[in-house]
Structure formats: C-alpha cells, structure tokens
Amino acid sequence: MEKNHFALGKENFILLAVSILIIIVGFILMSGAKTTEESGFNPEIFDTRRIVVAPVVTLMGFIMVIYAIIKKPKK
C-alpha cells in the first residue's frame, strides 16, 4: 500500500490551529459594550485594547496562518 502524501505536515497543521486560536482571541478582544440610544455614549468603544491591541493580535494570527501554509513540511 502506498502512503498518502499530504501537502501539509503535522507541524503545519499544529501551527495552523494555533494561529486560528490567536485570530479568535483577537476578535474576542475587539468585542465589548456598544453605544446605544438608551444607554448613551460609551467611551469604551475607543479603548486602546479595542483599537490597537486587538487588531495587532488578529494581524499576527493571519501572518501565522500564511507562515503555516508556506512552511515546508519535514520529510
């Protein structure tokens, strides 16, 4: 029997899973309270966590996805 050959190796799939978890964490960091007519203006929408930290974390996750796909698997 011939062994199945995948384009990505085990290490690539692990990196891919970790990077997807980092992207999910980034989106969770972006979430929070919203401004509505009933509650009035909520200044937390301009918090540093939501406009700086979360997009950077999400971007790093997407960069890791690209790296996980491009990385050559070990033989």
N, CA, C and O atoms as a Tripos MOL2 file, in Angstrom:
@<TRIPOS>MOLECULE
protein
  300   299    75     0     0
PROTEIN
NO_CHARGES

@<TRIPOS>ATOM
      1 N           0.8390   -1.1910    0.0000 N.3       1 MET1
      2 CA          0.0000    0.0000    0.0000 C.3       1 MET1
      3 C           0.8760    1.2430    0.0000 C.2       1 MET1
      4 O           1.9310    1.2970    0.6320 O.2       1 MET1
      5 N           0.4100    2.2090   -0.7120 N.am      2 GLU2
      6 CA          1.1440    3.4610   -0.7990 C.3       2 GLU2
      7 C           0.6570    4.4220    0.2840 C.2       2 GLU2
      8 O          -0.5450    4.5510    0.5160 O.2       2 GLU2
      9 N           1.5890    5.0860    0.9360 N.am      3 LYS3
     10 CA          1.2600    6.0340    1.9960 C.3       3 LYS3
     11 C           0.6940    7.3090    1.3760 C.2       3 LYS3
     12 O           1.2120    7.8090    0.3790 O.2       3 LYS3
     13 N          -0.3730    7.8250    1.9780 N.am      4 ASN4
     14 CA         -0.9540    9.0830    1.4900 C.3       4 ASN4
     15 C          -0.0030   10.2330    1.7660 C.2       4 ASN4
     16 O           0.5650   10.3280    2.8540 O.2       4 ASN4
     17 N           0.1680   11.0910    0.8000 N.am      5 HIS5
     18 CA          1.0340   12.2480    0.9600 C.3       5 HIS5
     19 C           0.1740   13.5080    0.9790 C.2       5 HIS5
     20 O          -0.5330   13.8140    0.0190 O.2       5 HIS5
     21 N           0.2510   14.2230    2.0890 N.am      6 PHE6
     22 CA         -0.4880   15.4670    2.2280 C.3       6 PHE6
     23 C           0.4260   16.6360    1.8890 C.2       6 PHE6
     24 O           1.6460   16.5400    2.0160 O.2       6 PHE6
     25 N          -0.1690   17.7300    1.4610 N.am      7 ALA7
     26 CA          0.6180   18.9130    1.1240 C.3       7 ALA7
     27 C           1.2070   19.5440    2.3860 C.2       7 ALA7
     28 O           2.2780   20.1490    2.3360 O.2       7 ALA7
     29 N           0.5210   19.4070    3.5000 N.am      8 LEU8
     30 CA          0.9870   19.9730    4.7640 C.3       8 LEU8
     31 C           1.2980   18.8450    5.7390 C.2       8 LEU8
     32 O           0.6420   17.8030    5.7360 O.2       8 LEU8
     33 N           2.3100   19.0710    6.5720 N.am      9 GLY9
     34 CA          2.6900   18.0840    7.5710 C.3       9 GLY9
     35 C           1.9960   18.3240    8.8980 C.2       9 GLY9
     36 O           1.1880   19.2430    9.0330 O.2       9 GLY9
     37 N           2.3170   17.4960    9.8690 N.am     10 LYS10
     38 CA          1.7020   17.5890   11.1980 C.3      10 LYS10
     39 C           2.0280   18.9320   11.8510 C.2      10 LYS10
     40 O           1.1590   19.5550   12.4600 O.2      10 LYS10
     41 N           3.2740   19.3730   11.7230 N.am     11 GLU11
     42 CA          3.6900   20.6430   12.3150 C.3      11 GLU11
     43 C           2.9320   21.8150   11.6800 C.2      11 GLU11
     44 O           2.5970   22.7800   12.3670 O.2      11 GLU11
     45 N           2.6650   21.7340   10.3860 N.am     12 ASN12
     46 CA          1.9140   22.7810    9.7050 C.3      12 ASN12
     47 C           0.4870   22.8740   10.2500 C.2      12 ASN12
     48 O          -0.0310   23.9680   10.4710 O.2      12 ASN12
     49 N          -0.1350   21.7260   10.4630 N.am     13 PHE13
     50 CA         -1.4960   21.7270   10.9870 C.3      13 PHE13
     51 C          -1.5420   22.2620   12.4130 C.2      13 PHE13
     52 O          -2.4960   22.9460   12.7820 O.2      13 PHE13
     53 N          -0.5310   21.9630   13.2180 N.am     14 ILE14
     54 CA         -0.4780   22.4860   14.5850 C.3      14 ILE14
     55 C          -0.3220   24.0040   14.5560 C.2      14 ILE14
     56 O          -1.0100   24.7150   15.2890 O.2      14 ILE14
     57 N           0.5840   24.5040   13.7070 N.am     15 LEU15
     58 CA          0.7540   25.9540   13.5710 C.3      15 LEU15
     59 C          -0.5300   26.6170   13.0740 C.2      15 LEU15
     60 O          -0.8790   27.7110   13.5180 O.2      15 LEU15
     61 N          -1.2170   25.9660   12.1700 N.am     16 LEU16
     62 CA         -2.4620   26.4980   11.6410 C.3      16 LEU16
     63 C          -3.5240   26.5830   12.7330 C.2      16 LEU16
     64 O          -4.2460   27.5770   12.8160 O.2      16 LEU16
     65 N          -3.6250   25.5660   13.5570 N.am     17 ALA17
     66 CA         -4.6050   25.5660   14.6490 C.3      17 ALA17
     67 C          -4.2870   26.6430   15.6720 C.2      17 ALA17
     68 O          -5.1900   27.3300   16.1490 O.2      17 ALA17
     69 N          -3.0180   26.7960   16.0110 N.am     18 VAL18
     70 CA         -2.6170   27.8330   16.9740 C.3      18 VAL18
     71 C          -2.9060   29.2210   16.4160 C.2      18 VAL18
     72 O          -3.3740   30.0980   17.1420 O.2      18 VAL18
     73 N          -2.6300   29.4210   15.1380 N.am     19 SER19
     74 CA         -2.8610   30.7420   14.5550 C.3      19 SER19
     75 C          -4.3520   31.0590   14.4680 C.2      19 SER19
     76 O          -4.7410   32.2170   14.6220 O.2      19 SER19
     77 N          -5.1850   30.0610   14.2260 N.am     20 ILE20
     78 CA         -6.6310   30.2950   14.2200 C.3      20 ILE20
     79 C          -7.1210   30.6550   15.6130 C.2      20 ILE20
     80 O          -7.9990   31.5050   15.7610 O.2      20 ILE20
     81 N          -6.5630   30.0180   16.6350 N.am     21 LEU21
     82 CA         -6.9160   30.3790   18.0180 C.3      21 LEU21
     83 C          -6.4940   31.8160   18.3330 C.2      21 LEU21
     84 O          -7.2160   32.5280   19.0310 O.2      21 LEU21
     85 N          -5.3390   32.2490   17.8320 N.am     22 ILE22
     86 CA         -4.8870   33.6270   18.0500 C.3      22 ILE22
     87 C          -5.8280   34.6100   17.3610 C.2      22 ILE22
     88 O          -6.1200   35.6720   17.9110 O.2      22 ILE22
     89 N          -6.3040   34.2700   16.1650 N.am     23 ILE23
     90 CA         -7.2650   35.1270   15.4700 C.3      23 ILE23
     91 C          -8.5600   35.2310   16.2690 C.2      23 ILE23
     92 O          -9.1270   36.3170   16.3920 O.2      23 ILE23
     93 N          -9.0270   34.1220   16.8060 N.am     24 ILE24
     94 CA        -10.2490   34.1310   17.6150 C.3      24 ILE24
     95 C         -10.0690   35.0010   18.8560 C.2      24 ILE24
     96 O         -10.9730   35.7500   19.2260 O.2      24 ILE24
     97 N          -8.8950   34.9030   19.5060 N.am     25 VAL25
     98 CA         -8.6120   35.7470   20.6750 C.3      25 VAL25
     99 C          -8.6320   37.2130   20.2720 C.2      25 VAL25
    100 O          -9.1540   38.0450   21.0140 O.2      25 VAL25
    101 N          -8.0760   37.5480   19.1120 N.am     26 GLY26
    102 CA         -8.0870   38.9230   18.6310 C.3      26 GLY26
    103 C          -9.4990   39.4460   18.4390 C.2      26 GLY26
    104 O          -9.7950   40.5830   18.8070 O.2      26 GLY26
    105 N         -10.3720   38.6290   17.8670 N.am     27 PHE27
    106 CA        -11.7590   39.0610   17.6840 C.3      27 PHE27
    107 C         -12.4860   39.1810   19.0220 C.2      27 PHE27
    108 O         -13.3310   40.0620   19.1870 O.2      27 PHE27
    109 N         -12.1730   38.3180   19.9680 N.am     28 ILE28
    110 CA        -12.7770   38.4330   21.3030 C.3      28 ILE28
    111 C         -12.3280   39.7260   21.9710 C.2      28 ILE28
    112 O         -13.1230   40.3970   22.6290 O.2      28 ILE28
    113 N         -11.0420   40.0810   21.8020 N.am     29 LEU29
    114 CA        -10.5540   41.3370   22.3640 C.3      29 LEU29
    115 C         -11.2450   42.5450   21.7400 C.2      29 LEU29
    116 O         -11.3950   43.5720   22.4030 O.2      29 LEU29
    117 N         -11.6650   42.4470   20.4890 N.am     30 MET30
    118 CA        -12.3660   43.5520   19.8290 C.3      30 MET30
    119 C         -13.7840   43.7300   20.3240 C.2      30 MET30
    120 O         -14.3420   44.8220   20.2150 O.2      30 MET30
    121 N         -14.3750   42.6890   20.8600 N.am     31 SER31
    122 CA        -15.7730   42.7750   21.2880 C.3      31 SER31
    123 C         -15.8900   43.5440   22.5960 C.2      31 SER31
    124 O         -14.9080   43.7330   23.3140 O.2      31 SER31
    125 N         -17.0850   43.9740   22.8850 N.am     32 GLY32
    126 CA        -17.3300   44.7020   24.1220 C.3      32 GLY32
    127 C         -18.6490   45.4400   24.0650 C.2      32 GLY32
    128 O         -19.4710   45.2110   23.1770 O.2      32 GLY32
    129 N         -18.8360   46.3170   25.0120 N.am     33 ALA33
    130 CA        -20.0790   47.0780   25.0850 C.3      33 ALA33
    131 C         -20.2010   48.0200   23.9020 C.2      33 ALA33
    132 O         -19.2000   48.5170   23.3850 O.2      33 ALA33
    133 N         -21.4240   48.2580   23.4790 N.am     34 LYS34
    134 CA        -21.6530   49.1570   22.3510 C.3      34 LYS34
    135 C         -22.3990   50.3990   22.8160 C.2      34 LYS34
    136 O         -22.9340   50.4440   23.9240 O.2      34 LYS34
    137 N         -22.4250   51.3880   21.9640 N.am     35 THR35
    138 CA        -23.1530   52.6160   22.2450 C.3      35 THR35
    139 C         -24.5570   52.4820   21.6750 C.2      35 THR35
    140 O         -24.7310   52.1500   20.5030 O.2      35 THR35
    141 N         -25.5620   52.7430   22.5160 N.am     36 THR36
    142 CA        -26.9560   52.7120   22.0800 C.3      36 THR36
    143 C         -27.6450   54.0060   22.4860 C.2      36 THR36
    144 O         -27.1130   54.7760   23.2850 O.2      36 THR36
    145 N         -28.8260   54.2400   21.9350 N.am     37 GLU37
    146 CA        -29.5650   55.4500   22.2900 C.3      37 GLU37
    147 C         -30.0190   55.4180   23.7430 C.2      37 GLU37
    148 O         -30.0520   56.4520   24.4110 O.2      37 GLU37
    149 N         -30.3680   54.2380   24.2270 N.am     38 GLU38
    150 CA        -30.8770   54.1210   25.5950 C.3      38 GLU38
    151 C         -29.7730   54.3610   26.6270 C.2      38 GLU38
    152 O         -29.9930   55.0450   27.6270 O.2      38 GLU38
    153 N         -28.5800   53.7930   26.3820 N.am     39 SER39
    154 CA        -27.5120   53.8940   27.3860 C.3      39 SER39
    155 C         -26.6350   55.1230   27.1830 C.2      39 SER39
    156 O         -25.8500   55.4710   28.0650 O.2      39 SER39
    157 N         -26.7530   55.7790   26.0460 N.am     40 GLY40
    158 CA        -25.9340   56.9580   25.7880 C.3      40 GLY40
    159 C         -24.5660   56.5820   25.2530 C.2      40 GLY40
    160 O         -24.3040   55.4240   24.9310 O.2      40 GLY40
    161 N         -23.6980   57.5800   25.1630 N.am     41 PHE41
    162 CA        -22.3610   57.3740   24.6070 C.3      41 PHE41
    163 C         -21.5200   56.5310   25.5490 C.2      41 PHE41
    164 O         -21.4970   56.7660   26.7570 O.2      41 PHE41
    165 N         -20.8300   55.5480   24.9890 N.am     42 ASN42
    166 CA        -19.9620   54.6750   25.7680 C.3      42 ASN42
    167 C         -18.5230   54.9100   25.3020 C.2      42 ASN42
    168 O         -18.1710   54.5110   24.1920 O.2      42 ASN42
    169 N         -17.6810   55.5500   26.1290 N.am     43 PRO43
    170 CA        -16.3080   55.8340   25.7010 C.3      43 PRO43
    171 C         -15.4190   54.5950   25.5800 C.2      43 PRO43
    172 O         -14.3030   54.6930   25.0710 O.2      43 PRO43
    173 N         -15.8880   53.4370   26.0370 N.am     44 GLU44
    174 CA        -15.0940   52.2070   25.9380 C.3      44 GLU44
    175 C         -14.9040   51.7570   24.4910 C.2      44 GLU44
    176 O         -14.0480   50.9140   24.2230 O.2      44 GLU44
    177 N         -15.6830   52.2980   23.5530 N.am     45 ILE45
    178 CA        -15.5190   51.8810   22.1570 C.3      45 ILE45
    179 C         -14.1990   52.3840   21.5910 C.2      45 ILE45
    180 O         -13.7330   51.8700   20.5750 O.2      45 ILE45
    181 N         -13.5840   53.3830   22.2300 N.am     46 PHE46
    182 CA        -12.2930   53.8990   21.7870 C.3      46 PHE46
    183 C         -11.1610   53.4700   22.7100 C.2      46 PHE46
    184 O         -10.1190   54.1220   22.7630 O.2      46 PHE46
    185 N         -11.3600   52.3850   23.4280 N.am     47 ASP47
    186 CA        -10.3490   51.8620   24.3380 C.3      47 ASP47
    187 C          -9.1460   51.3370   23.5430 C.2      47 ASP47
    188 O          -9.3050   50.8400   22.4280 O.2      47 ASP47
    189 N          -7.9460   51.4500   24.1170 N.am     48 THR48
    190 CA         -6.7140   51.0070   23.4570 C.3      48 THR48
    191 C          -6.7590   49.5170   23.1250 C.2      48 THR48
    192 O          -6.2450   49.0870   22.0920 O.2      48 THR48
    193 N          -7.3640   48.7540   23.9870 N.am     49 ARG49
    194 CA         -7.4710   47.3040   23.7450 C.3      49 ARG49
    195 C          -8.2380   47.0220   22.4640 C.2      49 ARG49
    196 O          -7.8900   46.1030   21.7230 O.2      49 ARG49
    197 N          -9.2720   47.7970   22.1950 N.am     50 ARG50
    198 CA        -10.1290   47.5410   21.0440 C.3      50 ARG50
    199 C          -9.6080   48.1170   19.7390 C.2      50 ARG50
    200 O          -9.8840   47.5680   18.6730 O.2      50 ARG50
    201 N          -8.8610   49.2150   19.8020 N.am     51 ILE51
    202 CA         -8.4380   49.8360   18.5430 C.3      51 ILE51
    203 C          -6.9640   49.6380   18.2240 C.2      51 ILE51
    204 O          -6.5280   49.9540   17.1170 O.2      51 ILE51
    205 N          -6.1820   49.1180   19.1780 N.am     52 VAL52
    206 CA         -4.7530   48.8970   18.9100 C.3      52 VAL52
    207 C          -4.3730   47.4350   19.1430 C.2      52 VAL52
    208 O          -3.8730   46.7740   18.2340 O.2      52 VAL52
    209 N          -4.6020   46.9380   20.3310 N.am     53 VAL53
    210 CA         -4.1250   45.6030   20.7180 C.3      53 VAL53
    211 C          -4.8320   44.5050   19.9130 C.2      53 VAL53
    212 O          -4.1750   43.6280   19.3530 O.2      53 VAL53
    213 N          -6.1480   44.5500   19.8550 N.am     54 ALA54
    214 CA         -6.9000   43.5010   19.1700 C.3      54 ALA54
    215 C          -6.5760   43.4010   17.6770 C.2      54 ALA54
    216 O          -6.3740   42.2900   17.1870 O.2      54 ALA54
    217 N          -6.5160   44.5120   16.9320 N.am     55 PRO55
    218 CA         -6.1400   44.3680   15.5190 C.3      55 PRO55
    219 C          -4.7170   43.8410   15.3170 C.2      55 PRO55
    220 O          -4.4640   43.0990   14.3680 O.2      55 PRO55
    221 N          -3.7930   44.2150   16.1940 N.am     56 VAL56
    222 CA         -2.4190   43.7090   16.0770 C.3      56 VAL56
    223 C          -2.3840   42.2060   16.3360 C.2      56 VAL56
    224 O          -1.7070   41.4680   15.6200 O.2      56 VAL56
    225 N          -3.1040   41.7530   17.3480 N.am     57 VAL57
    226 CA         -3.1620   40.3140   17.6510 C.3      57 VAL57
    227 C          -3.7860   39.5570   16.4760 C.2      57 VAL57
    228 O          -3.2910   38.5010   16.0810 O.2      57 VAL57
    229 N          -4.8690   40.0980   15.9220 N.am     58 THR58
    230 CA         -5.5260   39.4550   14.7850 C.3      58 THR58
    231 C          -4.6040   39.4110   13.5730 C.2      58 THR58
    232 O          -4.5340   38.3890   12.8900 O.2      58 THR58
    233 N          -3.9000   40.4950   13.2990 N.am     59 LEU59
    234 CA         -2.9680   40.5370   12.1780 C.3      59 LEU59
    235 C          -1.8510   39.5190   12.3550 C.2      59 LEU59
    236 O          -1.4660   38.8520   11.3950 O.2      59 LEU59
    237 N          -1.3280   39.3910   13.5640 N.am     60 MET60
    238 CA         -0.2960   38.3820   13.8320 C.3      60 MET60
    239 C          -0.8350   36.9750   13.5840 C.2      60 MET60
    240 O          -0.1100   36.1150   13.0840 O.2      60 MET60
    241 N          -2.0860   36.7370   13.9240 N.am     61 GLY61
    242 CA         -2.7020   35.4410   13.6560 C.3      61 GLY61
    243 C          -2.7790   35.1480   12.1690 C.2      61 GLY61
    244 O          -2.4990   34.0290   11.7380 O.2      61 GLY61
    245 N          -3.1610   36.1600   11.3760 N.am     62 PHE62
    246 CA         -3.2310   35.9620    9.9250 C.3      62 PHE62
    247 C          -1.8400   35.7490    9.3260 C.2      62 PHE62
    248 O          -1.6810   34.9580    8.3960 O.2      62 PHE62
    249 N          -0.8490   36.4380    9.8440 N.am     63 ILE63
    250 CA          0.5280   36.2430    9.3720 C.3      63 ILE63
    251 C           0.9920   34.8230    9.7020 C.2      63 ILE63
    252 O           1.6730   34.1830    8.9010 O.2      63 ILE63
    253 N           0.6170   34.3380   10.8910 N.am     64 MET64
    254 CA          0.9840   32.9690   11.2570 C.3      64 MET64
    255 C           0.2930   31.9340   10.3700 C.2      64 MET64
    256 O           0.8670   30.8840   10.0820 O.2      64 MET64
    257 N          -0.9340   32.2240    9.9350 N.am     65 VAL65
    258 CA         -1.6280   31.3150    9.0160 C.3      65 VAL65
    259 C          -0.8500   31.2130    7.7080 C.2      65 VAL65
    260 O          -0.6440   30.1200    7.1800 O.2      65 VAL65
    261 N          -0.4230   32.3540    7.1960 N.am     66 ILE66
    262 CA          0.3580   32.3540    5.9580 C.3      66 ILE66
    263 C           1.6560   31.5660    6.1450 C.2      66 ILE66
    264 O           2.0380   30.7770    5.2800 O.2      66 ILE66
    265 N           2.3340   31.7850    7.2790 N.am     67 TYR67
    266 CA          3.5750   31.0550    7.5520 C.3      67 TYR67
    267 C           3.3140   29.5580    7.6570 C.2      67 TYR67
    268 O           4.0990   28.7570    7.1490 O.2      67 TYR67
    269 N           2.2100   29.1690    8.3180 N.am     68 ALA68
    270 CA          1.8980   27.7410    8.4810 C.3      68 ALA68
    271 C           1.6440   27.0760    7.1330 C.2      68 ALA68
    272 O           1.9530   25.8980    6.9540 O.2      68 ALA68
    273 N           1.0850   27.8200    6.1910 N.am     69 ILE69
    274 CA          0.8020   27.2440    4.8760 C.3      69 ILE69
    275 C           2.0780   27.1690    4.0350 C.2      69 ILE69
    276 O           2.2930   26.1910    3.3180 O.2      69 ILE69
    277 N           2.9200   28.1970    4.1200 N.am     70 ILE70
    278 CA          4.1120   28.2640    3.2810 C.3      70 ILE70
    279 C           5.2370   27.3580    3.7800 C.2      70 ILE70
    280 O           6.0150   26.8520    2.9710 O.2      70 ILE70
    281 N           5.3390   27.1430    5.0940 N.am     71 LYS71
    282 CA          6.4210   26.3690    5.6790 C.3      71 LYS71
    283 C           6.4930   24.9620    5.0710 C.2      71 LYS71
    284 O           5.4840   24.2670    4.9550 O.2      71 LYS71
    285 N           7.6870   24.5720    4.6960 N.am     72 LYS72
    286 CA          7.8760   23.2400    4.1190 C.3      72 LYS72
    287 C           7.7780   22.1780    5.2180 C.2      72 LYS72
    288 O           8.4120   22.3120    6.2650 O.2      72 LYS72
    289 N           6.9910   21.1280    4.9890 N.am     73 PRO73
    290 CA          6.9120   20.0740    5.9950 C.3      73 PRO73
    291 C           8.1820   19.2370    6.0140 C.2      73 PRO73
    292 O           8.8540   19.0710    4.9960 O.2      73 PRO73
    293 N           8.4970   18.7100    7.2050 N.am     74 LYS74
    294 CA          9.6590   17.8310    7.3250 C.3      74 LYS74
    295 C           9.3350   16.4920    6.7070 C.2      74 LYS74
    296 O           8.1890   16.0430    6.7380 O.2      74 LYS74
    297 N          10.3390   15.8620    6.1500 N.am     75 LYS75
    298 CA         10.1190   14.5640    5.4950 C.3      75 LYS75
    299 C          10.1630   13.4430    6.4900 C.2      75 LYS75
    300 O           9.9980   12.2810    6.1190 O.2      75 LYS75
@<TRIPOS>BOND
     1     1     2 1
     2     2     3 1
     3     3     4 2
     4     3     5 am
     5     5     6 1
     6     6     7 1
     7     7     8 2
     8     7     9 am
     9     9    10 1
    10    10    11 1
    11    11    12 2
    12    11    13 am
    13    13    14 1
    14    14    15 1
    15    15    16 2
    16    15    17 am
    17    17    18 1
    18    18    19 1
    19    19    20 2
    20    19    21 am
    21    21    22 1
    22    22    23 1
    23    23    24 2
    24    23    25 am
    25    25    26 1
    26    26    27 1
    27    27    28 2
    28    27    29 am
    29    29    30 1
    30    30    31 1
    31    31    32 2
    32    31    33 am
    33    33    34 1
    34    34    35 1
    35    35    36 2
    36    35    37 am
    37    37    38 1
    38    38    39 1
    39    39    40 2
    40    39    41 am
    41    41    42 1
    42    42    43 1
    43    43    44 2
    44    43    45 am
    45    45    46 1
    46    46    47 1
    47    47    48 2
    48    47    49 am
    49    49    50 1
    50    50    51 1
    51    51    52 2
    52    51    53 am
    53    53    54 1
    54    54    55 1
    55    55    56 2
    56    55    57 am
    57    57    58 1
    58    58    59 1
    59    59    60 2
    60    59    61 am
    61    61    62 1
    62    62    63 1
    63    63    64 2
    64    63    65 am
    65    65    66 1
    66    66    67 1
    67    67    68 2
    68    67    69 am
    69    69    70 1
    70    70    71 1
    71    71    72 2
    72    71    73 am
    73    73    74 1
    74    74    75 1
    75    75    76 2
    76    75    77 am
    77    77    78 1
    78    78    79 1
    79    79    80 2
    80    79    81 am
    81    81    82 1
    82    82    83 1
    83    83    84 2
    84    83    85 am
    85    85    86 1
    86    86    87 1
    87    87    88 2
    88    87    89 am
    89    89    90 1
    90    90    91 1
    91    91    92 2
    92    91    93 am
    93    93    94 1
    94    94    95 1
    95    95    96 2
    96    95    97 am
    97    97    98 1
    98    98    99 1
    99    99   100 2
   100    99   101 am
   101   101   102 1
   102   102   103 1
   103   103   104 2
   104   103   105 am
   105   105   106 1
   106   106   107 1
   107   107   108 2
   108   107   109 am
   109   109   110 1
   110   110   111 1
   111   111   112 2
   112   111   113 am
   113   113   114 1
   114   114   115 1
   115   115   116 2
   116   115   117 am
   117   117   118 1
   118   118   119 1
   119   119   120 2
   120   119   121 am
   121   121   122 1
   122   122   123 1
   123   123   124 2
   124   123   125 am
   125   125   126 1
   126   126   127 1
   127   127   128 2
   128   127   129 am
   129   129   130 1
   130   130   131 1
   131   131   132 2
   132   131   133 am
   133   133   134 1
   134   134   135 1
   135   135   136 2
   136   135   137 am
   137   137   138 1
   138   138   139 1
   139   139   140 2
   140   139   141 am
   141   141   142 1
   142   142   143 1
   143   143   144 2
   144   143   145 am
   145   145   146 1
   146   146   147 1
   147   147   148 2
   148   147   149 am
   149   149   150 1
   150   150   151 1
   151   151   152 2
   152   151   153 am
   153   153   154 1
   154   154   155 1
   155   155   156 2
   156   155   157 am
   157   157   158 1
   158   158   159 1
   159   159   160 2
   160   159   161 am
   161   161   162 1
   162   162   163 1
   163   163   164 2
   164   163   165 am
   165   165   166 1
   166   166   167 1
   167   167   168 2
   168   167   169 am
   169   169   170 1
   170   170   171 1
   171   171   172 2
   172   171   173 am
   173   173   174 1
   174   174   175 1
   175   175   176 2
   176   175   177 am
   177   177   178 1
   178   178   179 1
   179   179   180 2
   180   179   181 am
   181   181   182 1
   182   182   183 1
   183   183   184 2
   184   183   185 am
   185   185   186 1
   186   186   187 1
   187   187   188 2
   188   187   189 am
   189   189   190 1
   190   190   191 1
   191   191   192 2
   192   191   193 am
   193   193   194 1
   194   194   195 1
   195   195   196 2
   196   195   197 am
   197   197   198 1
   198   198   199 1
   199   199   200 2
   200   199   201 am
   201   201   202 1
   202   202   203 1
   203   203   204 2
   204   203   205 am
   205   205   206 1
   206   206   207 1
   207   207   208 2
   208   207   209 am
   209   209   210 1
   210   210   211 1
   211   211   212 2
   212   211   213 am
   213   213   214 1
   214   214   215 1
   215   215   216 2
   216   215   217 am
   217   217   218 1
   218   218   219 1
   219   219   220 2
   220   219   221 am
   221   221   222 1
   222   222   223 1
   223   223   224 2
   224   223   225 am
   225   225   226 1
   226   226   227 1
   227   227   228 2
   228   227   229 am
   229   229   230 1
   230   230   231 1
   231   231   232 2
   232   231   233 am
   233   233   234 1
   234   234   235 1
   235   235   236 2
   236   235   237 am
   237   237   238 1
   238   238   239 1
   239   239   240 2
   240   239   241 am
   241   241   242 1
   242   242   243 1
   243   243   244 2
   244   243   245 am
   245   245   246 1
   246   246   247 1
   247   247   248 2
   248   247   249 am
   249   249   250 1
   250   250   251 1
   251   251   252 2
   252   251   253 am
   253   253   254 1
   254   254   255 1
   255   255   256 2
   256   255   257 am
   257   257   258 1
   258   258   259 1
   259   259   260 2
   260   259   261 am
   261   261   262 1
   262   262   263 1
   263   263   264 2
   264   263   265 am
   265   265   266 1
   266   266   267 1
   267   267   268 2
   268   267   269 am
   269   269   270 1
   270   270   271 1
   271   271   272 2
   272   271   273 am
   273   273   274 1
   274   274   275 1
   275   275   276 2
   276   275   277 am
   277   277   278 1
   278   278   279 1
   279   279   280 2
   280   279   281 am
   281   281   282 1
   282   282   283 1
   283   283   284 2
   284   283   285 am
   285   285   286 1
   286   286   287 1
   287   287   288 2
   288   287   289 am
   289   289   290 1
   290   290   291 1
   291   291   292 2
   292   291   293 am
   293   293   294 1
   294   294   295 1
   295   295   296 2
   296   295   297 am
   297   297   298 1
   298   298   299 1
   299   299   300 2
@<TRIPOS>SUBSTRUCTURE
     1 MET1         2 RESIDUE 1 A MET
     2 GLU2         6 RESIDUE 1 A GLU
     3 LYS3        10 RESIDUE 1 A LYS
     4 ASN4        14 RESIDUE 1 A ASN
     5 HIS5        18 RESIDUE 1 A HIS
     6 PHE6        22 RESIDUE 1 A PHE
     7 ALA7        26 RESIDUE 1 A ALA
     8 LEU8        30 RESIDUE 1 A LEU
     9 GLY9        34 RESIDUE 1 A GLY
    10 LYS10       38 RESIDUE 1 A LYS
    11 GLU11       42 RESIDUE 1 A GLU
    12 ASN12       46 RESIDUE 1 A ASN
    13 PHE13       50 RESIDUE 1 A PHE
    14 ILE14       54 RESIDUE 1 A ILE
    15 LEU15       58 RESIDUE 1 A LEU
    16 LEU16       62 RESIDUE 1 A LEU
    17 ALA17       66 RESIDUE 1 A ALA
    18 VAL18       70 RESIDUE 1 A VAL
    19 SER19       74 RESIDUE 1 A SER
    20 ILE20       78 RESIDUE 1 A ILE
    21 LEU21       82 RESIDUE 1 A LEU
    22 ILE22       86 RESIDUE 1 A ILE
    23 ILE23       90 RESIDUE 1 A ILE
    24 ILE24       94 RESIDUE 1 A ILE
    25 VAL25       98 RESIDUE 1 A VAL
    26 GLY26      102 RESIDUE 1 A GLY
    27 PHE27      106 RESIDUE 1 A PHE
    28 ILE28      110 RESIDUE 1 A ILE
    29 LEU29      114 RESIDUE 1 A LEU
    30 MET30      118 RESIDUE 1 A MET
    31 SER31      122 RESIDUE 1 A SER
    32 GLY32      126 RESIDUE 1 A GLY
    33 ALA33      130 RESIDUE 1 A ALA
    34 LYS34      134 RESIDUE 1 A LYS
    35 THR35      138 RESIDUE 1 A THR
    36 THR36      142 RESIDUE 1 A THR
    37 GLU37      146 RESIDUE 1 A GLU
    38 GLU38      150 RESIDUE 1 A GLU
    39 SER39      154 RESIDUE 1 A SER
    40 GLY40      158 RESIDUE 1 A GLY
    41 PHE41      162 RESIDUE 1 A PHE
    42 ASN42      166 RESIDUE 1 A ASN
    43 PRO43      170 RESIDUE 1 A PRO
    44 GLU44      174 RESIDUE 1 A GLU
    45 ILE45      178 RESIDUE 1 A ILE
    46 PHE46      182 RESIDUE 1 A PHE
    47 ASP47      186 RESIDUE 1 A ASP
    48 THR48      190 RESIDUE 1 A THR
    49 ARG49      194 RESIDUE 1 A ARG
    50 ARG50      198 RESIDUE 1 A ARG
    51 ILE51      202 RESIDUE 1 A ILE
    52 VAL52      206 RESIDUE 1 A VAL
    53 VAL53      210 RESIDUE 1 A VAL
    54 ALA54      214 RESIDUE 1 A ALA
    55 PRO55      218 RESIDUE 1 A PRO
    56 VAL56      222 RESIDUE 1 A VAL
    57 VAL57      226 RESIDUE 1 A VAL
    58 THR58      230 RESIDUE 1 A THR
    59 LEU59      234 RESIDUE 1 A LEU
    60 MET60      238 RESIDUE 1 A MET
    61 GLY61      242 RESIDUE 1 A GLY
    62 PHE62      246 RESIDUE 1 A PHE
    63 ILE63      250 RESIDUE 1 A ILE
    64 MET64      254 RESIDUE 1 A MET
    65 VAL65      258 RESIDUE 1 A VAL
    66 ILE66      262 RESIDUE 1 A ILE
    67 TYR67      266 RESIDUE 1 A TYR
    68 ALA68      270 RESIDUE 1 A ALA
    69 ILE69      274 RESIDUE 1 A ILE
    70 ILE70      278 RESIDUE 1 A ILE
    71 LYS71      282 RESIDUE 1 A LYS
    72 LYS72      286 RESIDUE 1 A LYS
    73 PRO73      290 RESIDUE 1 A PRO
    74 LYS74      294 RESIDUE 1 A LYS
    75 LYS75      298 RESIDUE 1 A LYS
